[in-house]
Amino acid sequence: MVTCKQAQEVRARGELERQGFDVYLPMRLASIRRAGRSNVRDLVARPFLPGYLFVRTSLALGDWRRIWSTFGVRGLLGSEERPAAVRDWVIDRIRDQEEGGFIKLGLAPDGPVFPKGARVQVSGLDGVEGLFVEQIDDRRASILISLLGRDSRVTVDVGKLRSAGAK
């Protein structure tokens, strides 16, 4: 898993692909307010995991060392001697949520409300747990998920959240 400089995920993906790497940058559609017009909203593409992207490479051959000097890349998760590997099933689960090239977690008008800090799971991403941060509106919530020891804040449909129970 590659860490990217702020708002440089798309640039890093392009640079890595030009070097011949197999890159996966999961994207989502976000609704943003158009500048100066509070009642007009636009759909824009945003990284699903801001600051991160996935690169398939051979750890044994060491070709991952070229990644460090790529424009837009901050580094790799793991150590300089050996980056951390992400299991294929994790990436497959994320890809399974795509429709038309974007992660779609669905939209439900009503969903569960959880207290801040509650352990939750996202339907369709079995095995991935997070902490409920806040409910943004009647359809969306913000949660923290941890991948390889790093926390990422993501927005999901509250109808797709279920309690993960106490640990």
N, C-alpha and C positions, 0 to 999 in steps of 0.2 A: 504494500500500500504506500503510495506516494503522498507526501504532504506538499501542498502548494502555497505559494505566496498569496497574500490577500487578493481575492478576485482574479486570480491568474489560472484557474483550473482549465478553462477552454484553451488558453494559449499553451499551457504545458501539454495538454492532450495533443494539440497539433504538432508541437515540436517533437514529442516522443513518437508520434506516428510517422513523422518524416524520417526518424532514425530507424524505423522498422519494428518498433515495439507494438505489441497487441495491447491496446489501451481501452479501458472501460470507464466512462464518466457518466454515472447515472444522473439523469436530469429530471426535474419536475417543473410543472407549470405553476407560476405564482401570480396572483392577482395584485397589481400595484396601482396606486392612485396616480393618475396623470398629473404632472407638475402644474400647479396653478388652477386645477379643476377638481374640486373635491368630490364631485358626483360622477366623474369619468374614470373608469378603471381599465387597465390593459393587462392582458396575459403575456408574461415574459418567461423565458426559459431560465431556470436557476439550477445550480448543482443540488442534488438531493442530499449529499454530504459535503457541505461547504468546506473547502480547504483540503479535500482528499480526492484521489482517483486511484484506480486499480491498474496495475501493469503486470502482464504475464511475461515472466522472464525466467531464465535458468539460473538458479542460485549456485549450482555447481560450476557453471562456466564463468561466472563472474561478470557477465555482460551488463549486469545491473549497475556497475560502477559508472557507466556513462550517464545514467539518470541524474546523478548528483550535479552535473554541470549544465543541465538543460534549463533554458529560459523558463521562468515561471515556477520552477521546482524549488522548494525549500529543503527537502530531504526525503528520507525513507523512514518508515517506522521500523524500529529495531536498532541495530548497532551498525557502525561503519564497517565492521568485519563481516556481518551477515544480517541482511534485512529480515524482518518478520514476514512470514508467509500467511496469506489469507486462504482458508479452505475454499475449494471450488463450490461447495454447497452454499456458502454464505453469498457468494456472487450470484449463483443460480437463483436463490430465493429473492434477491433484489431484482434480477432480470425478470422473474416470473410476475412481478408487479407492474411491468411496463405495458403500456398500450400506446401505440403510435410513437414510440421512442421516448415516452415520458413515464415516470413512476406515477401510477394512479392507485391511490389507496382508497378511492371511493369518496362519495359525499352522501352523508345521511343527515336529514334535518334534525333528528334528535339522537342524542348519544349519551353515554354515561358521563357523569361528572365525578371526578376523583379529587381527593384532597391533594394539596401540594406535597410532593415527595412520595406519593403512592407508587408501588411497583406495578407496572403495566406491561402487557404484551400487545403487539400489533397483529391482528388477524392476518394470516397469510405469510407472516414472517416468524413462524414457529421457532422457538429457541432464542429469539432476540427479545431481550427485556429492556425496559427503560424506566426512568422515573418521570412521573407526571410533574410538569413545571407549572403550566397555566392553561386555562381554556381561553382561546383567542376570541372566539365568537361562538354562535350556536352550532357551528359545523367543524371548527378546527381547534386543535389543541397543540401545545408545544410540549415535547418530551425530550429527555436526555437519554441517548443510547451510548453504550460504550463498545467500541470496536478496538481490539488490540490495546486495551488500556487507555484509550483516548476517548473523551466524552465529546459528542456532537449533539447539538440541539437541532431537532427536526420538527417540522409541522406535519401533523397527520389528521385525518378525519376522526373525530371523536367516536363515530359509530364503529370504527374498526378497533377501538381499544377495549381490552378486557383486563380484569384484575389478574395479576400474576401471583397474588398471595404473598404472605410473609415468608422471608427467608431466615 
